[in-house]
Amino acid sequence: MTEVVADIEITPKLMAQAFWDMASDQQAQFFAELAELTKDNLFQAQTQWLWMAESIKESGNKDAVECFLSFTAFAYDYWPQKTESQFMGAN
């Protein structure tokens, strides 16, 4: 067996493509792995999620906002849903 070692830059685009190419069970496992990584500091993980949301809003990228809202809308059946204008800070 030949071992190959390489440095690869993990870009957001590469991560997005890898996640999108996964089957649903693999995507579920991704979140299980993420949960394992963050379980000892849930506050930091939740704070990071909030900062990510702020970065999406500040980017002004309408597609990113819509993607974030649509993907997170189904997190919990009972979770309060925000419209795009509420997410962007409008009343």
N, C-alpha and C positions, 0 to 999 in steps of 0.2 A: 504494500500500500504506500502511495506517495502522499506526503503531507504538504499542503500549500498554505503559506501564511501570507496574508496581505492586509494592508491598512485600507479600510474603506470608510469614506465619509458618509455617515448616516444623515441624510438630509430629510427635511420634512416631506419632500416629494417622494423620496424612496420609501419612507415609513408609510405614507398614505397608500402608495401602490402595493406595498407588501400586505397591508391590512386589507385592502380592497380585494386582493387576489386570494385571500383566505376563504375557506368554507366557514359557514356559520359556527360549527363546533370549534374551529381553530380560533375564530374571533372571540368566542366565549372563553376559550383557554387563555387568550391574551389578557382578558380582564381578570381572570383568576390569577395569572402571574403578576399583574399589576397590583392586585389586592394583596398578594403575598409581599411584594416589595414595599408597600405603603402601610401595612397593618400596624407597624410599631409607631407610626407618626401620622395618624389619620388627619389630625388638624392641619399639618403641613400639606398633605395631599389635597384636602378640600380647599385650602388657601391657594394652592397652585392652580386648581381648576378655576377658581374665581379670577385669578390673575390672567389665566389663559383666555377666559371670556372677555375680560377687559381689553386684552391685546387684540382680540378679534374685532371688538367694537371700534377700537381706536384705528385699526387698519383701514376702516372704511370699505372693506371688501364685502360687497353685498352678497356675493355667492358664499363666502365663508360664514357670514352671519346666518344666512338661510340654512346652510348645511348644519351648523352648530345647533340651531333651534330645532330643525327637523329631527336630527339624530338624538337630541336630548329630550325631546317632547315625550318620548315613550319610556323614559326611565322608570317611572312609577305611574300606574294607572290613576292614582289619587293625587299625584304631585300637581300643585298649581301650575298652569301653563301660562307662559308670557307671550304676548304678541311681539312682533318685531319692534314696534314702536316702544313698547315697555322695555324690551331688552336694550334698545339703543338709548334709553333714558328719558323718553317723552312720557308725559302723563296720560 
